[in-house]
């Protein structure tokens, strides 16, 4: 498997979010970023096919609409 190194700049709050997610999930920051990219790809593909993504909150379904 070929790997590539990426250098990215994050605002302080975003970097803290990344660190918090990694720690709470027992993953590396790279693993959290890979998961986020995979989720974004899935969401984009679903949306481009006209599919709807719904979240249930407080017993009500809400559609997630991409920005």
HELIX and SHEET records of a PDB file:
HELIX    1   1 UNK A   12  UNK A   25  1                                  14    
HELIX    2   2 UNK A   29  UNK A   48  1                                  20    
SHEET    1   A 2 UNK A  53  UNK A  57  0                                        
SHEET    2   A 2 UNK A  60  UNK A  64 -1                                        
END                                                                             
